[in-house]
Amino acid sequence: MKKVILLGRPNVGKSSLFNRLVRARIAITSDVAGTTRDVNKTEINIDDRECLLIDSGGLDESSKLFAAVQKRSLAEANEADIIIFMVDGKLYADEIDKKLFYAINRLGKPTALVVNKVDGKRDEERAKDFISFGAKKLFEISVSHNSGTDELCEWIYSHLEPAKTSIEDDESIEDFLADFDESLLESNESDEGGESLRNSRFKSNIDYENKTIKVGIIGRVNVGKSSLLNALVGQNRSVVSDIAGTTIDPVNEKISVNDGNKEREIEFVDTAGIRRRGKIEGIEKYALNRTQKMLENADIAVLVLDSAEGINELDERIAGLASEFELGVIIVLNKWDLKSGDDKEFDKMSREIRDKFKFLAYAPIISLSATSKKRVEKLKELICTVYKNYTIKLPTSRLNEVISTATKAHPIPREHGRAVRIYYAAQFDTAAPKIALVMNKPKCLHFSYLRYLQNQLRASFELGGTPVILVPRGRGKSKDENNE
């Protein structure tokens, strides 16, 4: 099994990338330089290929301790097969990084230069400075927003050994479809939550039609979240002040709204404003934890941005929370009354948001003013619409028609000359919509092809505001067998 090591100076995001690739929070991450002082190792799969991923301590000789950490990291690099050398995209290239990269490159192993924390156009311009390193492979990524990591994974994949497991003979789709419904509904196959795909293939029996819609209002400090809550509920429910960090405990309030021909109940939660980690003071650290707990139980996140101040890096990190919890999302440009904003200005800001929040491409954007209550009613309507999309049950026949058309238009790449086929698609849960792609070689479906299928589904169904989760599955196999 090949070894892949993450190298770089302290605080460039090695542990964050490690956790992202492992898909678990194994390595401790913080803004304190030198947090990682030993190495973390774990086996991971990238598609159908395995490797041992190694998170190393920062390369730094500024103290006796750090020098020992560097020595250990370089020793691991000598034993590795593939090297990922990371630098901080918030800083310009310097001679220390260049000297370290040259030394690593002389090992003669496949080496990629990864510029992390590239979160916007200014960072992209700054990242061009690293071209001077002369790296054969250079990637610009943002680990916190999972931007650019797909391309990095593709590069790593190309240097890994092909899977040695034998691939079963293909089964004709005609034979498979003949007994698919019976085998799927009667088998003990488990979905990701451990539940059977029986009961109309949906693992939860929640009455979404009559359920209270839970909406979390999130954003950095002083963007107007409490004012928005007050405007939505029609009373001064949440304390409003210019002092950053006024809201500590989440503030809950329910209202009824007319949704077509029926009344719907919406429960809003005004969460504590999130500030940069280094500026969290005292009791605010507990407020941040409560915000995350609230999002675990929410249906929709309303991400509030200050249109008068514009978008910054912290906004992007907070947006990542909504994506992490697989919530329906609405992006609100608040304080629009403070801008002489017209349609052109709105379009300009929308493009900036789309550029920086690529992972929330499905989220609708609305401008409003919490203080004047302009377009607040429109937000209530939008919440109901997004909730319908978030809890949608897609018609099975139409779902399969879309998937079939998509695969015919752009066939799935073959694996070692063997056809990779999707036999059937079955939605097994809602909130957010989760769809099993039952196929002959589930581990061979590339993540870029999954994105293509998601885009085709969005073009065919009303899915605005909600993520769509596609889960490749083998026929008649357990989850563990599929991951072997």
C-alpha distance (Angstrom), angle and dihedral (degrees) to the residues before:
residue distance angle dihedral
M1 . . .
K2 3.79 . .
K3 3.79 120.9 .
V4 3.82 120.8 -132.2
I5 3.82 116.3 -166.3
L6 3.81 129.7 -165.4
L7 3.80 111.5 -143.9
G8 3.80 134.4 177.4
R9 3.75 145.6 105.7
P10 3.82 120.0 -60.5
N11 3.80 120.3 -68.7
V12 3.82 98.4 15.3
G13 3.82 92.9 121.0
K14 3.81 103.4 -96.0
S15 3.80 94.5 139.3
S16 3.80 91.8 44.9
L17 3.80 90.6 53.2
F18 3.80 89.7 45.5
N19 3.82 90.5 54.6
R20 3.81 91.0 45.4
L21 3.81 93.0 53.3
V22 3.81 92.9 42.8
R23 3.83 90.1 45.0
A24 3.78 90.9 -136.5
R25 3.80 136.7 85.4
I26 3.79 97.6 -109.8
A27 3.78 101.3 134.0
I28 3.80 117.8 60.9
T29 3.79 111.4 -119.5
S30 3.79 128.5 -163.0
D31 3.76 141.7 145.3
V32 3.81 89.7 -108.6
A33 3.80 110.6 106.4
G34 3.79 112.4 -121.3
T35 3.81 98.0 26.1
T36 3.82 90.8 138.1
R37 3.80 108.6 60.8
D38 3.77 101.9 158.9
V39 3.80 131.8 32.6
N40 3.79 129.2 -86.8
K41 3.79 118.1 -152.3
T42 3.77 130.1 -173.3
E43 3.78 137.6 156.0
I44 3.79 115.9 -113.9
N45 3.79 138.1 176.6
I46 3.78 122.9 -130.9
D47 3.77 101.0 -165.0
D48 3.84 103.4 -52.3
R49 3.82 97.7 -20.9
E50 3.80 126.6 89.4
C51 3.77 132.6 -144.8
L52 3.79 141.3 163.5
L53 3.82 108.9 -112.7
I54 3.81 116.9 -153.0
D55 3.81 125.9 -163.6
S56 3.80 110.0 -160.4
G57 3.78 134.5 -164.1
G58 3.79 119.8 -99.2
L59 3.80 121.0 -80.4
D60 3.79 102.3 -117.0
E61 3.80 133.3 133.4
S62 3.80 97.9 -173.7
S63 3.81 92.9 114.1
K64 3.78 139.4 18.4
L65 3.80 90.8 -104.9
F66 3.80 94.7 49.2
A67 3.81 91.1 45.9
A68 3.81 88.9 57.0
V69 3.80 90.0 49.0
Q70 3.80 90.4 51.4
K71 3.79 92.0 49.7
R72 3.81 90.7 53.3
S73 3.82 92.1 47.2
L74 3.80 93.3 50.8
A75 3.80 90.3 48.5
E76 3.80 88.9 55.4
A77 3.82 90.1 48.0
N78 3.80 89.6 56.9
E79 3.80 89.2 56.6
A80 3.82 95.5 44.2
D81 3.80 126.1 96.4
I82 3.82 99.5 -153.5
I83 3.81 126.3 32.3
I84 3.79 128.7 -156.5
F85 3.81 109.9 -168.3
M86 3.82 110.9 -163.2
V87 3.80 129.9 -158.4
D88 3.80 133.3 -178.5
G89 3.82 111.6 -100.2
K90 3.80 90.5 -161.1
L91 3.80 88.7 69.0
Y92 3.77 132.0 57.9
A93 3.78 119.9 -109.3
D94 3.80 113.1 -87.0
E95 3.78 136.8 -171.0
I96 3.81 94.5 -104.6
D97 3.81 92.5 59.9
K98 3.80 91.1 42.8
K99 3.83 92.3 50.8
L100 3.81 91.6 48.6
F101 3.80 92.3 47.4
Y102 3.82 92.3 50.6
A103 3.80 90.4 50.6
I104 3.80 91.8 50.1
N105 3.80 92.0 44.9
R106 3.82 90.4 56.3
L107 3.80 88.6 67.3
G108 3.80 85.5 79.0
K109 3.81 95.9 -132.5
P110 3.83 128.6 129.8
T111 3.80 100.8 -79.4
A112 3.79 129.6 -177.1
L113 3.80 125.2 -165.8
V114 3.81 107.6 -141.1
V115 3.81 119.5 -165.9
N116 3.82 105.4 -158.6
K117 3.84 130.6 -165.3
V118 3.82 93.5 40.1
D119 3.80 95.5 153.6
G120 3.81 104.0 151.3
K121 3.78 147.8 5.5
R122 3.81 94.1 -75.3
D123 3.79 89.6 54.0
E124 3.82 90.3 48.0
E125 3.80 90.5 54.5
R126 3.80 91.1 47.8
A127 3.81 91.3 48.3
K128 3.80 90.7 61.4
D129 3.80 87.1 71.8
F130 3.82 89.1 71.7
I131 3.81 91.0 65.3
S132 3.82 84.7 84.3
F133 3.82 88.4 73.1
G134 3.80 88.7 73.6
A135 3.81 94.2 -135.1
K136 3.79 115.6 173.4
K137 3.80 89.0 -142.8
L138 3.81 121.7 33.3
F139 3.80 123.6 174.7
E140 3.80 128.2 -172.0
I141 3.79 110.4 -153.2
S142 3.78 144.5 160.8
V143 3.78 109.9 -147.6
S144 3.79 92.8 -172.1
H145 3.83 90.6 59.0
N146 3.80 97.5 31.2
S147 3.80 89.9 -120.8
G148 3.79 118.9 154.7
T149 3.80 93.8 2.3
D150 3.82 92.7 110.1
E151 3.81 91.1 63.5
L152 3.80 90.6 47.0
C153 3.82 90.5 51.5
E154 3.81 90.0 51.0
W155 3.81 89.8 54.5
I156 3.80 92.6 48.7
Y157 3.81 89.9 46.8
S158 3.82 91.2 54.9
H159 3.83 90.0 59.7
L160 3.81 97.1 46.9
E161 3.77 126.4 94.5
P162 3.82 115.8 -97.9
A163 3.79 115.8 -106.5
K164 3.80 111.9 -89.0
T165 3.78 96.4 -155.3
S166 3.77 115.7 113.2
I167 3.77 117.4 -112.6
E168 3.78 118.5 -130.1
D169 3.77 120.5 -117.7
D170 3.76 114.7 -87.9
E171 3.78 116.8 -100.6
S172 3.75 120.7 -141.5
I173 3.78 112.4 -105.4
E174 3.80 90.0 -134.0
D175 3.83 92.1 59.4
F176 3.78 91.4 43.6
L177 3.81 96.8 50.7
A178 3.78 90.4 47.9
D179 3.80 92.1 69.4
F180 3.82 102.2 17.3
D181 3.82 99.5 107.6
E182 3.78 93.6 48.8
S183 3.80 94.8 45.9
L184 3.80 93.3 46.7
L185 3.79 96.4 47.6
E186 3.81 97.5 40.9
S187 3.80 99.9 41.0
N188 3.78 124.7 92.6
E189 3.79 91.0 -125.2
S190 3.80 109.7 146.5
D191 3.76 127.8 -143.8
E192 3.78 123.5 -143.5
G193 3.80 92.9 -78.8
G194 3.80 93.0 52.5
E195 3.80 93.9 -109.5
S196 3.80 127.6 124.8
L197 3.79 120.2 -103.5
R198 3.79 88.4 -125.3
N199 3.80 123.3 107.5
S200 3.79 95.0 65.7
R201 3.82 87.7 -39.4
F202 3.83 91.9 -77.8
K203 3.78 115.2 123.6
S204 3.82 95.8 -156.4
N205 3.79 128.2 58.9
I206 3.78 96.7 -159.2
D207 3.79 116.1 146.2
Y208 3.81 96.0 -127.0
E209 3.80 91.9 174.9
N210 3.80 91.9 67.2
K211 3.77 101.4 23.5
T212 3.81 120.7 118.0
I213 3.81 109.4 -105.4
K214 3.80 108.3 -124.9
V215 3.80 113.1 -149.8
G216 3.79 124.3 -174.9
I217 3.82 117.3 -157.6
I218 3.80 107.6 -148.6
G219 3.79 136.5 174.2
R220 3.77 143.4 114.1
V221 3.79 121.5 -65.7
N222 3.79 120.5 -64.2
V223 3.81 99.3 9.3
G224 3.80 92.1 122.4
K225 3.81 104.0 -95.1
S226 3.80 94.5 141.2
S227 3.80 91.6 46.1
L228 3.80 88.9 51.4
L229 3.80 91.8 51.2
N230 3.80 90.1 50.9
A231 3.81 90.5 49.7
L232 3.80 92.4 48.7
V233 3.81 95.5 50.0
G234 3.81 95.6 36.3
Q235 3.81 96.6 -124.4
N236 3.80 140.9 75.3
R237 3.77 94.3 -93.5
S238 3.80 97.2 145.7
V239 3.81 126.9 48.7
V240 3.80 111.8 -110.5
S241 3.79 124.9 -160.6
D242 3.79 141.0 141.3
I243 3.80 89.9 -114.1
A244 3.78 108.8 106.8
G245 3.80 112.5 -124.0
T246 3.81 96.9 27.1
T247 3.81 92.7 138.0
I248 3.80 112.2 66.2
D249 3.81 107.4 153.0
P250 3.82 118.2 49.3
V251 3.81 110.0 -101.1
N252 3.82 115.4 -141.6
E253 3.80 126.7 -159.5
K254 3.82 132.3 163.8
I255 3.78 128.4 -149.2
S256 3.80 135.6 174.6
V257 3.78 120.6 -126.7
N258 3.77 133.2 -175.5
D259 3.78 110.4 -111.1
G260 3.77 106.0 -176.5
N261 3.79 106.5 -63.6
K262 3.77 97.8 -11.4
E263 3.77 140.5 61.6
R264 3.79 117.1 -114.6
E265 3.78 127.5 -163.3
I266 3.79 117.4 -137.0
E267 3.80 123.2 -169.7
F268 3.79 113.8 -157.5
V269 3.79 124.1 -161.7
D270 3.80 119.3 -163.0
T271 3.78 104.7 -154.5
A272 3.76 129.7 -159.0
G273 3.77 114.2 -85.4
I274 3.79 113.0 -102.3
R275 3.78 118.9 -131.7
R276 3.79 132.9 -179.7
R277 3.77 111.3 -60.5
G278 3.79 93.4 -117.1
K279 3.81 91.0 55.2
I280 3.81 97.8 51.1
E281 3.77 106.0 118.3
G282 3.79 132.6 -161.5
I283 3.78 114.4 -53.2
E284 3.81 92.3 11.8
K285 3.81 90.2 82.7
Y286 3.81 88.1 66.2
A287 3.80 90.2 48.9
L288 3.80 90.5 57.1
N289 3.81 91.0 52.6
R290 3.79 90.6 50.1
T291 3.78 90.4 50.5
Q292 3.79 90.3 56.2
K293 3.81 91.3 47.4
M294 3.79 89.6 51.6
L295 3.79 91.9 52.5
E296 3.80 90.4 53.8
N297 3.82 88.0 65.1
A298 3.81 99.2 36.1
D299 3.80 128.4 103.5
I300 3.78 98.9 -160.3
A301 3.80 133.7 23.5
V302 3.80 118.0 -151.0
L303 3.80 104.5 -155.7
V304 3.81 108.8 -155.4
L305 3.80 118.8 -154.3
D306 3.80 127.8 -175.4
S307 3.81 103.6 -121.2
A308 3.80 91.0 -169.6
E309 3.81 92.9 58.0
G310 3.78 98.2 34.6
I311 3.78 129.0 -139.5
N312 3.77 125.1 -45.1
E313 3.79 138.0 -179.8
L314 3.81 93.7 -90.3
D315 3.82 90.8 57.2
E316 3.79 88.4 57.1
R317 3.80 92.6 50.6
I318 3.79 91.9 50.0
A319 3.80 89.9 48.7
G320 3.78 87.0 57.1
L321 3.83 89.1 64.5
A322 3.80 91.4 63.3
S323 3.79 89.8 49.2
E324 3.81 92.4 46.6
F325 3.81 93.0 55.3
E326 3.85 93.0 45.9
L327 3.80 93.4 -123.6
G328 3.73 132.3 159.0
V329 3.80 105.9 -100.3
I330 3.81 136.7 -152.7
I331 3.80 120.2 -177.8
V332 3.82 114.6 -145.6
L333 3.80 123.2 -161.6
N334 3.80 99.2 -155.7
K335 3.83 128.3 -168.5
W336 3.80 90.1 37.8
D337 3.81 87.5 151.3
L338 3.82 88.8 68.3
K339 3.80 90.4 60.2
S340 3.76 124.4 66.2
G341 3.77 82.9 -131.1
D342 3.78 122.1 172.7
D343 3.80 131.0 170.5
K344 3.80 91.9 -77.9
E345 3.81 91.5 52.7
F346 3.82 90.7 47.6
D347 3.80 90.9 49.7
K348 3.80 90.0 49.7
M349 3.81 93.5 51.5
S350 3.80 90.9 43.8
R351 3.79 90.7 55.2
E352 3.81 90.2 50.0
I353 3.81 90.5 51.2
R354 3.79 92.1 48.3
D355 3.78 89.7 49.7
K356 3.81 94.6 50.6
F357 3.82 99.4 33.4
K358 3.80 98.8 47.2
F359 3.79 89.3 148.5
L360 3.84 88.8 61.9
A361 3.78 96.4 49.4
Y362 3.82 88.9 131.6
A363 3.84 94.9 57.8
P364 3.83 118.4 104.0
I365 3.81 117.3 -130.8
I366 3.81 124.1 -139.8
S367 3.82 131.0 178.9
L368 3.79 120.2 -145.8
S369 3.78 146.1 144.9
A370 3.79 117.7 -119.3
T371 3.80 92.8 -167.2
S372 3.82 95.9 52.0
K373 3.83 91.8 31.1
K374 3.79 90.7 -132.0
R375 3.84 110.8 163.8
V376 3.80 92.7 -2.9
E377 3.82 89.7 123.7
K378 3.80 88.1 53.2
L379 3.80 88.5 57.1
K380 3.82 90.5 55.2
E381 3.80 89.9 53.4
L382 3.79 90.8 48.1
I383 3.81 91.2 51.9
C384 3.81 90.4 56.4
T385 3.81 91.3 48.0
V386 3.81 94.2 49.4
Y387 3.80 90.5 46.8
K388 3.82 90.8 55.0
N389 3.81 89.6 51.9
Y390 3.81 91.4 44.6
T391 3.82 91.9 54.7
I392 3.81 97.9 35.7
K393 3.81 121.7 140.1
L394 3.77 107.5 -149.1
P395 3.83 118.2 -143.4
T396 3.79 106.3 -105.5
S397 3.80 95.7 -138.4
R398 3.80 93.3 49.6
L399 3.82 91.5 43.9
N400 3.79 91.1 55.4
E401 3.78 91.8 44.3
V402 3.83 90.4 57.0
I403 3.81 93.2 46.5
S404 3.81 91.9 47.3
T405 3.80 92.7 49.3
A406 3.81 91.3 47.8
T407 3.81 94.1 51.0
K408 3.80 91.6 47.8
A409 3.81 92.1 50.2
H410 3.83 91.8 48.4
P411 3.83 111.6 14.2
I412 3.79 119.1 -145.3
P413 3.84 110.3 -100.2
R414 3.80 112.1 -100.8
E415 3.79 120.6 -111.3
H416 3.82 114.1 -133.0
G417 3.78 88.3 -24.9
R418 3.82 93.5 -52.5
A419 3.79 122.4 118.8
V420 3.81 118.0 -108.8
R421 3.80 109.1 -148.2
I422 3.78 136.4 -172.7
Y423 3.79 105.1 -148.7
Y424 3.76 99.7 -177.9
A425 3.81 143.3 -10.3
A426 3.79 121.7 -139.4
Q427 3.79 127.0 179.1
F428 3.80 107.2 -137.0
D429 3.78 101.8 175.9
T430 3.78 146.1 9.6
A431 3.80 136.6 -144.3
A432 3.03 88.8 82.0
P433 3.83 105.8 15.8
K434 3.82 109.4 -107.7
I435 3.78 119.3 -166.7
A436 3.79 127.7 -170.8
L437 3.79 115.0 -144.1
V438 3.79 103.3 -154.5
M439 3.79 108.2 -154.9
N440 3.78 146.4 149.1
K441 3.82 97.5 -108.8
P442 3.81 108.9 23.9
K443 3.82 94.8 169.2
C444 3.80 90.7 57.7
L445 3.81 96.0 62.4
H446 3.80 105.0 106.3
F447 3.81 119.2 -135.6
S448 3.81 90.6 -123.6
Y449 3.80 89.1 58.9
L450 3.82 89.6 50.2
R451 3.82 88.4 56.6
Y452 3.80 89.2 51.3
L453 3.81 90.9 53.3
Q454 3.81 91.4 47.5
N455 3.81 89.8 54.0
Q456 3.80 90.9 50.1
L457 3.79 91.0 51.6
R458 3.81 91.6 49.4
A459 3.80 89.6 51.8
S460 3.82 90.5 53.5
F461 3.83 103.9 38.6
E462 3.80 137.6 40.0
L463 3.80 99.0 -100.2
G464 3.80 102.6 140.8
G465 3.79 113.4 146.6
T466 3.80 97.0 15.6
P467 3.80 133.6 93.8
V468 3.80 116.5 -126.6
I469 3.81 116.4 -142.9
L470 3.81 117.7 -156.0
V471 3.82 117.3 -166.3
P472 3.84 117.9 -167.8
R473 3.82 109.2 -144.0
G474 3.80 136.5 -179.3
R475 3.76 120.0 -127.0
G476 3.79 115.3 -97.2
K477 3.81 93.8 -7.7
S478 3.76 130.8 120.9
K479 3.76 121.3 -117.9
D480 3.81 90.7 -105.1
E481 3.79 92.1 52.8
N482 3.78 90.7 51.2
N483 3.78 90.7 54.5
E484 3.79 97.0 49.2
